[in-house]
């Protein structure tokens, strides 16, 4: 089974054609030592295509959340995903004690939520409807998908905390996912094969 080619377009633009490799294909990019140029690491990561998520939790009756593009599936049995939270995040301490959480994959018309949840001091939950899911974690209405479950484990990795979530409930939407690449929100477009 072969997958159809997909191209990325900036949100609000029209897809163009996708070329195929030829003899004129560029060679491998030059190697950069990140000790000499630390910004090269950030620039390299910016070229990765990621989903855009809002991660939410409720602790002692207060709701917390942050924007993340570092969400990774880990295991099918048990169902585990991980998300990374900067140690400097406003909600960091709450997520150190949260027992449940929801990873809400944003749809193409929800880019504004990414910005709200990345802004310190913003009234994050006023921007959309977040009813409590079965675990009590706030779940974004209209998300492409929400993965809700119990925090299985946490650990420190550099300047981030890795949160391993054991997924108990999947809220499947039927909306196209928002993606992020090259410091721009994008959406997927189907390309004829």
Long-range contacts (C-beta under 8 A, 24 or more apart in sequence): 2-193, 4-190, 4-191, 4-192, 4-193, 5-191, 5-193, 6-188, 6-189, 6-190, 6-191, 7-188, 7-189, 7-191, 8-49, 8-179, 8-181, 8-186, 8-187, 8-188, 8-189, 9-186, 9-187, 9-189, 10-184, 10-185, 10-186, 11-108, 11-111, 11-178, 11-184, 11-185, 11-186, 11-187, 15-189, 15-191, 17-191, 18-191, 46-181, 46-182, 46-183, 47-181, 47-182, 48-181, 49-179, 49-180, 49-181, 49-186, 50-179, 50-180, 50-181, 51-105, 51-106, 51-144, 51-177, 51-178, 51-179, 51-180, 52-105, 52-106, 52-111, 52-114, 52-177, 52-178, 52-179, 52-180, 52-185, 53-83, 53-103, 53-104, 53-105, 53-106, 54-104, 54-106, 54-113, 54-114, 54-117, 54-140, 54-143, 55-83, 55-85, 55-95, 55-101, 55-102, 55-103, 55-104, 55-163, 56-101, 56-102, 56-104, 56-130, 56-137, 56-138, 56-139, 56-140, 57-91, 57-94, 57-95, 57-98, 57-100, 57-101, 57-102, 57-137, 57-138, 58-98, 58-100, 58-132, 58-136, 58-137, 58-138, 59-94, 59-97, 59-98, 62-94, 63-124, 63-125, 63-130, 63-138, 64-91, 64-94, 64-95, 64-98, 65-91, 65-117, 65-124, 65-125, 65-138, 66-90, 66-91, 66-95, 66-117, 66-118, 67-113, 67-114, 67-115, 67-117, 67-118, 68-103, 69-180, 70-160, 71-103, 71-105, 74-164, 78-152, 78-166, 79-149, 79-166, 79-167, 79-168, 80-152, 80-164, 80-165, 80-166, 80-167, 81-147, 81-164, 81-165, 81-167, 82-162, 82-163, 82-164, 82-165, 83-162, 83-163, 83-165, 84-157, 84-160, 84-161, 84-162, 84-163, 85-160, 85-161, 85-163, 86-159, 86-160, 87-156, 87-159, 87-160, 87-161, 88-159, 90-120, 90-121, 92-161, 95-154, 95-161, 95-163, 96-154, 96-161, 98-151, 99-150, 99-151, 100-135, 100-136, 100-137, 100-148, 100-149, 100-150, 100-151, 101-137, 101-148, 101-149, 101-151, 101-163, 101-165, 102-133, 102-135, 102-137, 102-138, 102-139, 102-140, 102-146, 102-147, 102-148, 103-146, 103-147, 103-148, 103-165, 104-139, 104-140, 104-143, 104-145, 104-146, 105-143, 105-144, 105-145, 105-146, 105-147, 105-177, 105-178, 106-140, 106-143, 106-144, 106-177, 106-178, 107-142, 107-143, 107-144, 107-173, 107-175, 107-176, 107-177, 107-178, 108-175, 108-176, 108-177, 108-178, 108-187, 109-175, 110-140, 110-142, 110-143, 110-178, 111-178, 111-185, 113-140, 114-178, 114-180, 114-185, 133-169, 133-171, 134-168, 134-169, 135-168, 135-169, 139-171, 142-173, 142-175, 143-171, 143-173, 143-175, 144-173, 144-175, 144-176, 144-177, 144-178, 145-170, 145-171, 145-172, 145-173, 145-177, 146-170, 146-171, 146-173, 147-171
